[in-house]
Amino acid sequence: MVKKVAILANGGDVAGFNAVIRGIVKTAENNGVECYGFIEGYRGLLNNEFVRLDFTNLSSGILHRGGSIIGSSTNANVFNYKVEENGQVVYKDLSEQCVQNCKDDGFDCIFTLGGDGTQKSARDFYMRGLNVIGVPKTIDNDVACTDITFGYNTAVSVATEALDRLHTTGETHHRIMVLEVMGRYAGWIALESAIAGGADVALIPEIPYNIEKVVEKINSRIKRGKRFSVVVVAEGAKAKDGDITIESTRNNGQGVDNTKLGGIGDKVAKELERLTGLEARNTTLGYMQRGGTPTAFDRVLSTKYGAKAMELALEGKFGILTVLKDGKLDDVPLECVVGENKEIGAVSGNTKESNIRKVTMDHDLVKTARNIGICLGD
């Protein structure tokens, strides 16, 4: 019998975190289950820092709030955790301490709200004996086995509004307006916002671009009297003969992606200005895509995910991820989510073993973009 559960939010913040938390807590309370939240994701699990969540305290009035009321961590891989000993930095597997904390606290289930890396660790904890249920989060929409992650729709909406605003500036001043959006290894935000925002070009990680093809598109518009163009670029986009553009390399520990992407928008803008003769300006949307109020779609989706996750816990189903498939809530084993990335504590992300969801060339979004004349750089 599930009587006491805990939630942790991990990875980059998204709109919808709190709505998921609310969905879990409300469903838990309606079934006589106590609910708690670990502070700052897996770091809170390691440090055993948690708070009670009920509708007399933190959990009230949070449906519309961005961020996470229990915080989140982006660099806490407890299977390869960076610690300092005798003035030296070493990496240790501290996962057993996390398992022991849960046992000592009497938690019957841990809900892991996060993306690829978070769910990889969730699967590893399940292998270590913890009852875990994952909820798919990321604005990049790249978690495997689900049609959509919470937070994604809000990010697309923010990017679309930015494109609406850039259109008027580009048209007024006869410029090429480039918008760099997030999308590390998957181009969902760039592609969908380009369609929604009426962009002329969308460059995504899945299709290495030929800049000459982009120039052809812009020049064809100039010939038709359209002396401006709007280009959307995912941060992980790269030229056919190039590589992703890295702003810096961090040292956030082993087992996490330490590369900080950035700069591809400026690069593309400069190239297009040189090759077309039109002025080009880049806007990097950055963290604007993560913060703020979730859309109605994300509020509903997040609530559905949270309620479903608690429902699965009451049924005694663990080691799974709540998903949306063909419009219906379902669940899949975390083993399927991590793909061939089976080694406990292994690096998550864009490796040949990982299973992140990327844009495929037969997807309806790709077909739609091509049908309406959006250049994809190929």
Steps between C-alpha positions, in 0.01 A plus 500: 500500500631841402464739791792741473657635180753763396548715191821637355536745212828473313671666204431837344185675613191498283148638518284220637721367781259632762192378318640145505580532870146625562351210303695246703424663834127541435465139387706384798289692750179365349633149565639554849866509393756736657707697249844659535742682274878467488674837476708559187454170321743214549717722717214517749468122483870469583486755782165367623343845487125494445180685596140392551275581206129548565237760431554688822852607400722515189272307266214748500457750215783367285322387182592815306846554648818440300810338643489241777393561860743227608785620281698291253858400429672485162829340602435244773591159362517317832646194325808710410484782753775758522644535852817648643729289715830627637495789254446269204188463286383140475185333370304255711194284463277628781182335377487249785471791745197619303343154515562480873349846552179389330482186708565690823235759409244233419422615145306241301561671164710779350365703208777628273401804293763548232649428162738244353768524768251508787319191375831320440579548870143398588549174315830446682333559838231252407777247437626581851164416654311832514141526385509780239258646249623753245317795347642628166618861516706714263436794272703317232229229476769234464404239761454163333174302491259794544335726244557816703670620817362762736660842457543462126177670394577807709849526348355480148244768588772735627710442186197559278424831669863603449471419129184709472690796641809442286286490186397863537855619561638300208233624261541862608878509463545244218711271712558131556382427853656190658355348816714249691288269712583213731525148363825336588473182296136515389338768285138480617480859633664649191285303259163548666552869581616560141171361373293685759693825457515506121877473473670452165784279619539249785839346576492200732764258639356205309568661159855639458446810288652632182514879537472540122154341514396760755640775279300365205182519705568859607597611149183348357301709747691813399413436135132487598527834680541353849801694622510331839512144632456326835729212596464271802813316617516232768803541727626157395475563125818455299623538145561196282875547526498628857417411859277637774594844632623483859510814712692344788573178685395470861620270777176381656615146561509172316194344342349834394535698179755770581490683167313831497368567152455847355600724214353324198244778451770766477703279269211444260404870505853610407523246219164599355582870514825437312342277237173688434593864553204549735556609858453208739433506873492212746288471813585221744186417694681306772335449837190692399380164366520336842346751737163649570140389491421168330253495213156351556617195301796446731289551812261228386773265377702542820195439718416187300855373535505565875164337567590201283835455674332484841237265361775264381662510844170401661485208257848392610663554160859621527810534283291674237453834325160661456451578132253633249463275195249567224314742724462259791681479833707185541825377652816335371791332682792728575714235331340600170558868569875465557548282192840333486641729769487215753810557712412637843628855536588526132502830313158605375418708196604495137702179494458199273363308800239758603146510374402866475211586270610692192313642203467236229480583132160334465343698784194711417678819612779445246253420224289805585802731506610381157146520359464866594845594375705527816867441416663240726847563367527186289 
